[in-house]
Amino acid sequence: MPTLYYKDAQRQAQKELRACTARGQHPYLPVLDEFLPPERIVLGVDLGIQQIPLAFVVGTRTAGRTRAFARNFMPLVPDESEFSEKWKRLCAAHLEEGIRDPILVYEYLNRYYVEEGNKRVSVLKFFGADAVAAHVIRIPPEQNGQEEVLRYNEYVAFHQYSHVNFLEFSKRGSYQELQQLLGKQPGQDWSEDERRAFASAYYYFRRVYEACGGKRLSSTVGDAMLAYIRVYGYQSLRSGTAAEIKKSMLKMWEDIVLQQEPNAIDVKLAPGQEKEEGFLSKVLPKANPVRKVAFLHDKAPKTSGWTYGHELGRTHVQMVFQGEIETTAYYDVCDRGPDQVIEEAVRDGNTTIFTTSPRLLQATLHAAVEHPKVIFLNCALNQSHRYMRTYYARMYEAKFIAGAVAGVLSADEPVGYICDYPIYGQLASINAFALGLQLVKPQGQVYLEWSSAAGGVEGATWRLRERGISLISSLDLTRMVSQGNEGCGLSRYVGGGRITLAMPFWRWGVYYESILRRIRSSAFQSEYEGSSKALNYYWGMSAGVVELRCTSQVPAGVQKLAALLQQSICGGCCDPFRGPLCAQGGRRISGPGQSLGLEQIINMDWLAENVVGGIPAYDELSETGKATVGVVGIDRAAPAAAERKEAGAAKEQ
């Protein structure tokens, strides 16, 4: 029997050899010594004996045996040789009692290169084993800032607290997201039972995924598993049968395919120009009629300025489409259970559902997969999901102008800025404000505080006032009377009072009206059919969804400056992020005349050099802040525990 197995393995080797040659790929095993200099290899760190995934064992340490195997580790040496006899004996040993002696490998960038045990690897791969015992020596990569190295650093940090080495992602931030989706704090250690349960779920999922055609995709099994957990949750994966998981997976297959896109998001910066309706268009049914529209809010208008702003948008829509569209608001959705409330909204006959908080994103995605005939949109930024769309506004444009106004009015005094959450989009607003200030006051500084940390808005305001700062840019939305007297927009504090100077506005009514008009026309569906990516709306001043309003307390000349900047931004003549730009510590972001790309703005995780303050750690945030950051927070908003783990990982390397 071992002889038959060896011949079968040889056939697999020859097939791999031909396939690699046809692709122009090196057909033999990669050799670590050939692409890493000896001085790097001697820096290896001994990790001891552990189980390693055979899928990540890809080559040999030295060139001695490389041509004895095809690239898939199957043997090329003729039968009835000393090599083949040893392979057959290992084959018999594996079938009778299992291969127990650990191999010796060098690990580099999460791939393993064998120094001792090539034939053991070959036999185990032939029989489809998942793992092998190995004595591992890790070679730390050069910290050159390349994407591959940055992803590997995240893996090393994750491995520190999970001890999971078989999971691989193709995009940064995925390990942190997985930790959050599993209900664990960033940096929190995994128990041995949790590791075993996760390994079982992973290999179970992998079999179903590959049976559905996953091997044809360029993304990793980890990418697909993370996409699945986003929609159905980890517990569903743990408790579901193979048939149930396959059924669910096929429902969301477009989202899984999307994971192989290097840039998975198609960002729409402005609404398209819809044609004016003719007579027949007005009397005939719409291509995508919108009858009932639901707005789901995580809080209520009386307790949340954010919800209040979206409710103003809903009432605007109700008035504009009077008699054509019926809108319904659902409040305090997080307290009532997002999944249940969304199902209620679907049962109520709503064909378009807006969820206005990033905290509702996961429940929205799950519902979008389960109800493909209902249109779902979530108010968030930088989310790659095929079955729902996200929308957000380029508030940084208004903040840039507000910063310029503050620069003119501040004379020699410093300026304060209060932000809520360290999430995508907010860092761009902070930096745009600081750059607007710098535009008219080159040496001006912005002192940053966070309302999602200790004391809320009042606490952040008090900390700035303690520094002697009276000119402060606070939150953007008009508050209800019941919420007290927290400052909104740019204000000057005088004695015990406050004078409002300029207000950035989110014009949600304009936003919702435009989206609903697109849904009623063919434009909305055409966008989906014309792109294979996730669709994100990221509109700004040119679309009329953001503006800055100055009060009569601002001198006429400064108001003219604000109006001129707004016209320039709308016309494309003024770019808030045109270089040279430097981050805190003097790190160069861009050179003179260079503009940041859209992806750089959306994923901004740095603070401008004239900002005094930092990004809060996860465990410094309020509970609402943690919930929001857990979904759409920037990677740097990590808890102190995670930072300690990363420091330990760096020391290990």
N, C-alpha and C positions, 0 to 999 in steps of 0.2 A: 504493500500500500504506500509506504513512503516514496518508493520509486515513481509511482503514478503521480503522486503529489508533486514530486520534483519536476517531472516532465510538464505538468500543468503550469507550474510556476515559471518554467523556462518559456513556455508559450506566451505567458503574460509579459515576461521580460522582452521578448522579441516584438510583441505588439506595441509595447511602450517605446521601444527603441525606434521603430518605424514612425510612430506618431510624433515623437519629439523631433526626429530628423525632418519630417515633412513640415513641421512648424518652425524650423530653423532654431530649435532649442537644443541646448547641450543634453545629450541623451543619457549621460552617466550621472552618478551621484556628485553633488557639489562637494568641494573640499574646503574646509575651513581655513587651512593653512594658505590657500591660494588667494584669499581676499582679505585676510587679517594678518597684519605683521606680528612676528613673534613677541614683540614688546607689549602688545595689547593682550595676547593670550596669557602671558605670565601674570597678568593682573587679575586672573580669575579668582572668584570667591567660592569656596567650598560650601555648598548647600546641603551636603549629606545625601542620604538615600531617600528617594521619594518616588511615588508613582507618577510617571509622565505620560502624556497623550501620544500614542504612536503616530497620530496624524501629523504631529509637529516634529517628528524625527525625520529629517530630510537629507542628511548627508553624512560624510565621514570627517574625522579630524585630519587625517593624512591621506596622501594620494595612493598609498600602497594597495588598497583593495577596491578603489573606486570603479574600475572597469570590470570588476567581477559582478557588478549589479547594474541593472538598468535604473533609470531615475526613480522608479516606483519600488526600489529595493528588491525586485525579483531577480533571481540568479541568472547570469549569462554563461557561466562556466559549463562546459560539456558534462554530460552524465558519465558515471563511472570514473570520475576523477576523485582525488583525495578531498577536494572541496565539496563535491556533491555527496560523498559518503558522510562527511561531518554534518551537512545540512539534513540528510535523511535521519541521522541519529538524533539530532535535535528535534526533528519532526516527530519521531517515535516517542521521545521523552515528553514532548508537549502533549501528545495524545494520551499518554499513560498517566502522567502525574503532574504535568505542567512545568513550564520553564520558571525556575525560581531564582537562579543566580542573577543578581543585578548587573546590568551593563554599565559601562563608564561613558558619560557623554559630556560635551561642552555645550552650554546654552548661550546663544547670542541672539538678541532681539526676538526672544520667545520661539526660537527654532533650535533643534538639538542635532549635534554632530557627534557621531559615534567614534570613540577611540578603541573600545573593546566591546564586542558583542554584535558585530554586523550581521552574522548569520542568525543570531537569536531574533534580531529585529525582522529579518527577512521572513523567517518562519511565522512569527506572530502576525506580521502584516498579511501574509498569505492566508491565514485562517481568520482574518478580520478582527483580531483582538483590539480592544480600545486603548489599553495602557500597558506599560511595562515598568518593572522596578529598575531604577537607575541611580547611580551615584552621579550627582549633578555638580558641575563646576560652571558658575555663571561668569561670563565675560562682560563687564559693563561697557556700553557703547560710548563713543565720544559725544559729549553734550554740545552738539553743533546747531541745535534749534530746528533740525529737520523734522518734518511731520512724523516720519516713522519712529524717530527717537522719542518725540513727545508722547505719542501713543503708547510706546513701550514703557515710558516712565509711569504713565497712569496704570498700566498693567501691574508693574512692580508694586506700586502703592496698594492696589487692590489685593494683590496676592498676600501682602503683609497681614491684612486682617481677615481675609477669607480662606487663604491657603488653597484657592482654586486656580489650577494652571491649565485647564483644558478649554477655557472660554476666551474667545478672541473677538474683538470688534474692529471695524474698519474706520470708525470715526471717534474723535476725541469726545470726552464727556459721557460716553456710554456706560463706563463702569460706575460712575457716580449716579447716573440715572437708574441703573439696575438696583443699586443699593437702596435708593429711595422707593422704587416700585416694590421691593421686597419688604417694605415697612421698617427698614433699619435706618438708624441715624448714620450720616456719613462718617466713615472711619470706625464704625462699631464692629467688634469682632464677631465672627461666626463660630457657632459651636460645632463639634464634630458631627452631631446629628443633622444640623442644618447643611453642612457640607455634603454629607452622604445623600440627603434628600434632594439637594440641588443637582448633584451628579446624576442621580437616577432620572430626574426630570429632564435633564439636558440630553442624555443619550436616548431617552424615550422620544423626546421631541425630534432629535436628529433623524431617527429612523423614519418618522412620519414625514418630515420635511424633505428628505431625500427621495422618498417614495412619490412625493408630489412633484418632483422635478427640481429640487433645490440644488443638485449637483451642477445643473446647467447655469446657475447664477454665479456671478463673480463676487458677491457679498459672502460674508461668513455665516456659519450656523448661528453664532452669537447675535449677529445683526437681526436675523429672522426671528430668533427667540425673543429678543427684546421688543421687536415690533409686535409680536403676538401678546406678550405680557402687557404692553401698553393698552391693548384693546380688551383682552379678556381677563387679565390679572394672573398672578402666579398661582393662586389656589386652583383656578380652573385648569391650569396645566398639570398641577399635581394630582387632581382627582379625576380628570377626564380620561375616557377610554381612547384608544387609537382612532376609532371611527369618529368620535366626537371632536377630537382635536383636528382630524383631517377635514371634517365638515366646516369647522370654524376657520381653519387655515385657508380653505378655498374661498370662503366669503371675503377674506381680506387679502387675497393673493396679490392684488395690485400694490398694496402697501408693502408687502414683502419684496416684490420685484423692485420697488422704488429704492430699497436699501442699497442696491448696487450702484446707484447714481452718485458720483463724487460730489455733485452739486444738486441736491434733491429738491431744492425749492425754486420755484419760478415766481419771482416777486413782481407784482404789478404796481408801478409807482403812481399811476393815475388812471381814472376811469376812461374807457374808450369812448369814442364819439358815436353814439347811437343815431341812426337815421331818424329824421322826423317822421312821425306816423302819418300815413296817407289815410284816405277815407275808408278803404276796405280794412286796413289794419285796426281802425277804431271800432268798426262794427262786427268784425269777425273775432272769434275766441283767440286769446293770446297763445303764443307758442308754449310758454311756461306760465300759466295763470297762477297768481298768488292770491289766495283767498284769506287764509288765516295765518297770522304770523305771531310767534311766541317770543318773548324776551325773558330769559331766565337769569336772575341776579343772585349772586352769592349772599348779598345782604339786602337790607331795605333802604329806601330813600332817606328815611329819617335818621338812619345811623351811618350812612355811607355817602359821602359826596360823589364817589365814583358811580354808585348806583343811581344817585339823583341825576347826574349828568346824562346817563344812558336813558333814564326815564323821560327827560326832556326830549331826547331824540325820538323815543317811541311816540310821545304825544304829537310831535311834529309830523311823523309819518301818518298817524291816525287822521290828522287834519288834512294833509296833502292828498291822501288817497281815500278821502271820505266816501263811503258807499261802495268802494272797490275792495278795500282791505280791512279786515278786522284784526286788531292786535290785542294780545293778552299778556300781562306781566305776572311772573311768578317770583316771589321774594323769598329771601332766607333759604335758598336752595341747599346750601351746604348743611344747614341744621336739619333740614327735612329729609336729606338723602338725595344726592344728585341723580342717581340712576332712576329712583322711583319718580322724581318730579319730571324728568325728561320723558319717561314712559307715559306719565299722566298727560303731558303736553301733546304727545303723539296721539293718544286716545281721544283727546279733545278735538282732533281734526286739524291741527296745525301742520301745514305743508312746508313752512320755512321756520327754522328755530335758531335764534341768536342766543348764545351763552356768553355773557358779558364779562367773565372773569377767567384768568388762566387756571384758577383752582378747579374749574369745571371742565377742563380740557379732556381729561381721561374719560370721564363719563360721556362727554359729547362724542368722542371718537368711537367708543363702544356702541353708542346708539346709532351713529352714522353707518357703521358696518351692518348692524342688525336691521336698519330701516333705510334701504338704499333709495326709496322713492321720496324720502323727506330730505330737504336741503338743510344742512347744518353748517353754521359758522361760529367760530369761537374767537373772542377778542384776545389775541396773544400775538407774539412776534417770534419768528424763527422756529416754526414748527413744520416738520416734514411729514404730512399725512395726506394720503391721496383721497380719502373718502369724505373729508370735510375741509373747509377753507378757513383760513384765519385772516383777521383784519386788525390793523393798528394804524396809528397816525404818526407822521414825522414831527412830533412835538419839538424835536431839537431845533427846527427852523424858527419857531416862535421863541424858544429859549435863547437862541443866538441874538435875536433882536432885543430881548429883555436884558441880556447881559450888556449890550451896547448902551441901552438906556441907563442901566445901573452905573456903568462906567462914567457917563457924563454927569450923573447926579451925585456921585459919591465923593467928589472932590478928592481929598487926601485920605479918606477913611476906608477901611476894609469893607467887604461885602460878604454877606452870609447867604448860604443856600441850603434848603432843607429838601431832602429826597425821601421817598417812602421805602421802596424795595430795591435791592441790588439785582435787578432783572434786566433781560435784554431790552434795549431801547432807552432805559433810564441813564445808563452811563453816557450815551450819546447826548442826552439832554444836559447833563451836568457839564460835560466838556464843551458843548456848544455855548452854554452860558458863559463859561470861563473864557472862551475864545472871543465871544462878543465883547466882554469886558476888556480884554486885552487889545481889541481893535481900536478902542478910543483911549485906553489907559494902559500903555504897554507894561508898566510895572505893577498893575493891579492884581490883587490876590482874592481868591474866593475861599471862604471858610465853610467846610461841608459838615453837615450833621444829618442824622437819619431818624425819621419819625417812627420807623418800625423797630428801633432799638428802645432803650430805656426812656420812659416818660412821654412817648408819643410826640405829637406836634408841639404841645406845650413845653415838654422837657427839652426838645431840640431848640426851640425858640429861646428858652431860658439860658441854655448853655451858650448860645451865640450872644445874647444880651450881656451875659457875665463877662464876655470878652470886650465889651464896649461897642459891639456892632449894632447899629440901628437900622441899616438898610439890608433887608432880608428878602430873598426870593423863596416863597413857601409853596405849598401845594397848589395845583392848578384849577381845581373845581370849586364852584360856589358851594358853600356849606349851608345846611339848613339852620334855622335859628336855634333849634334844640341842641345843636352840636357845640354851642359856645362861640367864642370869638377868635378861633384860630385864624392866623393870617392866611390869605390866599393871594397868589401871584406875588408881584414885587411890591413891598410895602416899606414905609419908614415908621419906626416906633419912636414916638415922642412922649416922654413922661409915661403915663399909664395908658396912652391912646395909640392908635395906629392909623396911618394915612395910606390908603391904597393908591398906587401909582400906575401899575400896568398889570393886565390880566391875560395870561395865555388861555385860550379857549379851545376845547375839543368840541367841534361842531358836529355832534353825533347825529343830529337830525339830517343834516346834509349828507353825511356818510350813509345812513340807512336808506334815505330816499334814493340815492344813486345806485346802491346795491340792489334794491328792490326793483328799480326800473330795468336793470340789467337782467334780473331773473325773469321779468315779464317779457323781455325781448328774447332773441335767440343768442345774445352775446354771452350770457352766463354759461350756457351749455357749450357754445363754440369754444370758449376758453378751455374748458375741460377736455374736449375732444382734440383740441389742437396742441395739447401738452401732455407729456408723460410724467410730469413732475407734480409736486404738491404746489397748490396755488395760495399765495399769501398776498393780501392787499396791504400796501404800505403807502397810503396817500398822504399828501401834505398840503401846503398852502396853495399850490397851483390848482388843486382839486376843491379848494374852499372848505376843507374839513378842519383846518387849523388856522388860527389867527391870533394876533396880539392886539389888545385894546388898551390904549392909554387913557387915563382919567384926566379931568381938567386940572389936576394938581401937577401935571407934567408940563413944563414950559412949551410954548408953541414950536420953538425951534427944535426941541428934542422930539416932539411929535412928528415933525417933518422928517427928521432923520429916521425914525422908526418906519414911517410910511415908505420912504425911499428904499430902505433895506428890504421891506416886504415886497415891493414891486420888483426889486432886483432878484430876489429869491424866486418869485413866481416866474420871472422871465428867464431864469437860468443864468443870470449874469453874476450872481453872488453865491459862492459855495462856502458854507460855514467851516468846512473841513479842508480848505485849501492850504497847503503847506507854506512854510515849514512848520511842522508840528513836533513837539517833544512831550513825552510823558514824565511823570514824577521821577526824580533821580537823574534827569537829563537824557533818558533813553530816546533816541531819535525814532520817530514814527514815519515821517515823510520829509522830503526835501522841498526847497522853494519851488512854488508853482505846481507841485504835485497834489492831486486830489485823492482822497480815500475812495476805494471802491465800495459799492453797496454792501457787500459781504463784510468788509472791514468795519463799516459803521454799525451794522446790525449786531455783529459779534464783539463789539467793543468791550474790553475788560480792563482798560487802563484809565488812569486819571491824568488830566493835563498838568503840566509842570507848575502852573500857577494856582492849582487847587491845594488847599491845606486841609488834610484829613485823609481818611482811608475808607476801604470797603469793609463793612462789618462782617465778623465771623458768623457763621450759621447759628451758633448757640447764643449769640447776643441778640437775636431777633425775637420779636413777639411771635405768638403761636400762628397768627395770620401770616406774618412775614415768613415764617418757616414753611408754612403750607404753600405759599406762593413761590418762594425761591426753590422749593423742592421740585416744582414743575417747570418753571421757565427762568430759574436763576442762573446767573453767570457762574462759571466754574470756580472763580476765586472766592465766592461766598461760601466758604467751607468752614466747618467747625474746627475748633482748636484741636480736637481729638484727631481729625483727619490730617491736620498739619503736622502733628507729632508723628503720625504713621508715615507720612511722606518723608519727614526728616529721618526716620529710622530706615526707610527704604534707600534713601540717598547714602546713608552711612554704610548700609549693606553693600551697595555698589562700589 
